[in-house]
Amino acid sequence: MATATRRTTARRTRGPLKGRALVAIGLAVFLGVATSVVWRRSQGVATQRAINRILEETRTLRAQQKTLENDLRMATSRRRVVPEAQRRLGMIRPAEMQTRFIATDSGAASVVADTLPVP
């Protein structure tokens, strides 16, 4: 019978992390950092798009506001109101013969228009 020889392998004493474990942890950390950088940049791009959309909407609304203010100014101008009042309401501007100046106690003169028809 042959005697079996035992191989006694000396166990290597390893520290907590060596070799492949360190490489795996390093790759995992790199992957995490790279993923967070890509996510942050994509969030920044999305935010910039939203800001650009809001700025464009603001410019559009300001232009619309100016247009509406101009329309309001034109609609309330005396040049438009007087003919429209004459047409719709039959109002007329009193002639000089129909206007009287009445002095008040304070000495200021006020204008009173008679409602008599023009002869």
Phi and psi in degrees as GROMACS dihedral restraints (atoms count N, CA, C in turn):
[ dihedral_restraints ]
;  ai    aj    ak    al  type     phi  dphi    fc
    3     4     5     6     1   -92.3    20    10
    4     5     6     7     1   139.5    20    10
    6     7     8     9     1   -82.8    20    10
    7     8     9    10     1   131.4    20    10
    9    10    11    12     1   -79.6    20    10
   10    11    12    13     1   129.5    20    10
   12    13    14    15     1   -95.2    20    10
   13    14    15    16     1   131.3    20    10
   15    16    17    18     1   -89.4    20    10
   16    17    18    19     1   135.3    20    10
   18    19    20    21     1   -92.0    20    10
   19    20    21    22     1   124.6    20    10
   21    22    23    24     1  -103.2    20    10
   22    23    24    25     1   113.3    20    10
   24    25    26    27     1   -97.3    20    10
   25    26    27    28     1   132.0    20    10
   27    28    29    30     1   -77.4    20    10
   28    29    30    31     1   122.9    20    10
   30    31    32    33     1   -72.5    20    10
   31    32    33    34     1   131.3    20    10
   33    34    35    36     1   -77.3    20    10
   34    35    36    37     1   137.5    20    10
   36    37    38    39     1   -91.3    20    10
   37    38    39    40     1   116.8    20    10
   39    40    41    42     1  -104.5    20    10
   40    41    42    43     1   150.3    20    10
   42    43    44    45     1   -78.4    20    10
   43    44    45    46     1  -174.8    20    10
   45    46    47    48     1   -61.0    20    10
   46    47    48    49     1   -41.5    20    10
   48    49    50    51     1  -137.9    20    10
   49    50    51    52     1   123.4    20    10
   51    52    53    54     1  -148.9    20    10
   52    53    54    55     1   157.1    20    10
   54    55    56    57     1    63.0    20    10
   55    56    57    58     1  -121.7    20    10
   57    58    59    60     1   -63.1    20    10
   58    59    60    61     1   -34.4    20    10
   60    61    62    63     1   -62.3    20    10
   61    62    63    64     1   -41.6    20    10
   63    64    65    66     1   -64.9    20    10
   64    65    66    67     1   -41.0    20    10
   66    67    68    69     1   -64.0    20    10
   67    68    69    70     1   -44.3    20    10
   69    70    71    72     1   -62.7    20    10
   70    71    72    73     1   -43.5    20    10
   72    73    74    75     1   -64.9    20    10
   73    74    75    76     1   -42.0    20    10
   75    76    77    78     1   -61.1    20    10
   76    77    78    79     1   -43.3    20    10
   78    79    80    81     1   -65.6    20    10
   79    80    81    82     1   -39.4    20    10
   81    82    83    84     1   -64.0    20    10
   82    83    84    85     1   -42.4    20    10
   84    85    86    87     1   -64.6    20    10
   85    86    87    88     1   -44.4    20    10
   87    88    89    90     1   -59.8    20    10
   88    89    90    91     1   -44.7    20    10
   90    91    92    93     1   -61.7    20    10
   91    92    93    94     1   -42.0    20    10
   93    94    95    96     1   -63.6    20    10
   94    95    96    97     1   -44.7    20    10
   96    97    98    99     1   -65.9    20    10
   97    98    99   100     1   -44.7    20    10
   99   100   101   102     1   -63.0    20    10
  100   101   102   103     1   -41.3    20    10
  102   103   104   105     1   -63.1    20    10
  103   104   105   106     1   -43.0    20    10
  105   106   107   108     1   -66.7    20    10
  106   107   108   109     1   -35.6    20    10
  108   109   110   111     1   -66.4    20    10
  109   110   111   112     1   -44.7    20    10
  111   112   113   114     1   -64.0    20    10
  112   113   114   115     1   -42.3    20    10
  114   115   116   117     1   -62.8    20    10
  115   116   117   118     1   -43.8    20    10
  117   118   119   120     1   -63.1    20    10
  118   119   120   121     1   -41.1    20    10
  120   121   122   123     1   -66.5    20    10
  121   122   123   124     1   -39.8    20    10
  123   124   125   126     1   -67.2    20    10
  124   125   126   127     1   -35.8    20    10
  126   127   128   129     1   -65.2    20    10
  127   128   129   130     1   -39.6    20    10
  129   130   131   132     1   -63.5    20    10
  130   131   132   133     1   -41.5    20    10
  132   133   134   135     1   -64.8    20    10
  133   134   135   136     1   -43.1    20    10
  135   136   137   138     1   -63.4    20    10
  136   137   138   139     1   -41.0    20    10
  138   139   140   141     1   -65.2    20    10
  139   140   141   142     1   -40.9    20    10
  141   142   143   144     1   -64.3    20    10
  142   143   144   145     1   -38.9    20    10
  144   145   146   147     1   -62.7    20    10
  145   146   147   148     1   -42.3    20    10
  147   148   149   150     1   -63.9    20    10
  148   149   150   151     1   -41.6    20    10
  150   151   152   153     1   -63.7    20    10
  151   152   153   154     1   -44.4    20    10
  153   154   155   156     1   -62.2    20    10
  154   155   156   157     1   -40.6    20    10
  156   157   158   159     1   -63.6    20    10
  157   158   159   160     1   -42.5    20    10
  159   160   161   162     1   -67.2    20    10
  160   161   162   163     1   -40.2    20    10
  162   163   164   165     1   -64.3    20    10
  163   164   165   166     1   -40.6    20    10
  165   166   167   168     1   -64.8    20    10
  166   167   168   169     1   -41.0    20    10
  168   169   170   171     1   -64.3    20    10
  169   170   171   172     1   -38.6    20    10
  171   172   173   174     1   -63.0    20    10
  172   173   174   175     1   -44.2    20    10
  174   175   176   177     1   -62.2    20    10
  175   176   177   178     1   -41.3    20    10
  177   178   179   180     1   -63.6    20    10
  178   179   180   181     1   -44.7    20    10
  180   181   182   183     1   -66.4    20    10
  181   182   183   184     1   -36.3    20    10
  183   184   185   186     1   -66.5    20    10
  184   185   186   187     1   -40.5    20    10
  186   187   188   189     1   -64.7    20    10
  187   188   189   190     1   -40.6    20    10
  189   190   191   192     1   -64.8    20    10
  190   191   192   193     1   -39.2    20    10
  192   193   194   195     1   -62.7    20    10
  193   194   195   196     1   -43.8    20    10
  195   196   197   198     1   -62.9    20    10
  196   197   198   199     1   -41.1    20    10
  198   199   200   201     1   -62.2    20    10
  199   200   201   202     1   -44.5    20    10
  201   202   203   204     1   -66.3    20    10
  202   203   204   205     1   -37.9    20    10
  204   205   206   207     1   -63.6    20    10
  205   206   207   208     1   -41.3    20    10
  207   208   209   210     1   -64.5    20    10
  208   209   210   211     1   -42.4    20    10
  210   211   212   213     1   -61.6    20    10
  211   212   213   214     1   -42.0    20    10
  213   214   215   216     1   -64.6    20    10
  214   215   216   217     1   -42.8    20    10
  216   217   218   219     1   -62.1    20    10
  217   218   219   220     1   -42.1    20    10
  219   220   221   222     1   -68.5    20    10
  220   221   222   223     1   -39.3    20    10
  222   223   224   225     1   -70.1    20    10
  223   224   225   226     1   -29.1    20    10
  225   226   227   228     1   -99.4    20    10
  226   227   228   229     1     6.9    20    10
  228   229   230   231     1   -72.6    20    10
  229   230   231   232     1   153.4    20    10
  231   232   233   234     1   -61.5    20    10
  232   233   234   235     1   -32.4    20    10
  234   235   236   237     1   -61.1    20    10
  235   236   237   238     1   -32.1    20    10
  237   238   239   240     1   -96.6    20    10
  238   239   240   241     1   -34.9    20    10
  240   241   242   243     1   -69.2    20    10
  241   242   243   244     1   -43.2    20    10
  243   244   245   246     1   -62.4    20    10
  244   245   246   247     1   -50.8    20    10
  246   247   248   249     1   -63.0    20    10
  247   248   249   250     1   -35.5    20    10
  249   250   251   252     1   -68.8    20    10
  250   251   252   253     1   -39.1    20    10
  252   253   254   255     1   -66.6    20    10
  253   254   255   256     1   -38.5    20    10
  255   256   257   258     1   -66.8    20    10
  256   257   258   259     1   -38.7    20    10
  258   259   260   261     1   -74.0    20    10
  259   260   261   262     1   -49.0    20    10
  261   262   263   264     1   -78.8    20    10
  262   263   264   265     1   -44.6    20    10
  264   265   266   267     1  -101.6    20    10
  265   266   267   268     1    -7.1    20    10
  267   268   269   270     1    71.6    20    10
  268   269   270   271     1    21.9    20    10
  270   271   272   273     1   -78.0    20    10
  271   272   273   274     1   143.8    20    10
  273   274   275   276     1  -128.1    20    10
  274   275   276   277     1   156.1    20    10
  276   277   278   279     1   -84.8    20    10
  277   278   279   280     1   129.2    20    10
  279   280   281   282     1   -66.9    20    10
  280   281   282   283     1   142.4    20    10
  282   283   284   285     1   -78.1    20    10
  283   284   285   286     1   172.8    20    10
  285   286   287   288     1   -64.7    20    10
  286   287   288   289     1   -29.9    20    10
  288   289   290   291     1   -69.1    20    10
  289   290   291   292     1   -23.8    20    10
  291   292   293   294     1   -94.3    20    10
  292   293   294   295     1     2.5    20    10
  294   295   296   297     1  -108.1    20    10
  295   296   297   298     1   134.1    20    10
  297   298   299   300     1  -124.1    20    10
  298   299   300   301     1   144.1    20    10
  300   301   302   303     1  -102.6    20    10
  301   302   303   304     1   123.9    20    10
  303   304   305   306     1  -116.9    20    10
  304   305   306   307     1   126.3    20    10
  306   307   308   309     1   -84.6    20    10
  307   308   309   310     1   137.8    20    10
  309   310   311   312     1  -100.1    20    10
  310   311   312   313     1   177.9    20    10
  312   313   314   315     1   -63.6    20    10
  313   314   315   316     1   -29.6    20    10
  315   316   317   318     1   -77.7    20    10
  316   317   318   319     1    -7.6    20    10
  318   319   320   321     1    94.6    20    10
  319   320   321   322     1   -10.4    20    10
  321   322   323   324     1   -82.7    20    10
  322   323   324   325     1   141.2    20    10
  324   325   326   327     1   -92.6    20    10
  325   326   327   328     1   137.5    20    10
  327   328   329   330     1  -118.0    20    10
  328   329   330   331     1   155.1    20    10
  330   331   332   333     1  -102.5    20    10
  331   332   333   334     1   130.6    20    10
  333   334   335   336     1  -123.1    20    10
  334   335   336   337     1   129.3    20    10
  336   337   338   339     1  -102.0    20    10
  337   338   339   340     1   130.6    20    10
  339   340   341   342     1   -74.4    20    10
  340   341   342   343     1   156.2    20    10
  342   343   344   345     1  -103.4    20    10
  343   344   345   346     1    19.2    20    10
  345   346   347   348     1   -72.3    20    10
  346   347   348   349     1   142.4    20    10
  348   349   350   351     1   -67.4    20    10
  349   350   351   352     1   152.2    20    10
  351   352   353   354     1   -75.4    20    10
  352   353   354   355     1   130.9    20    10
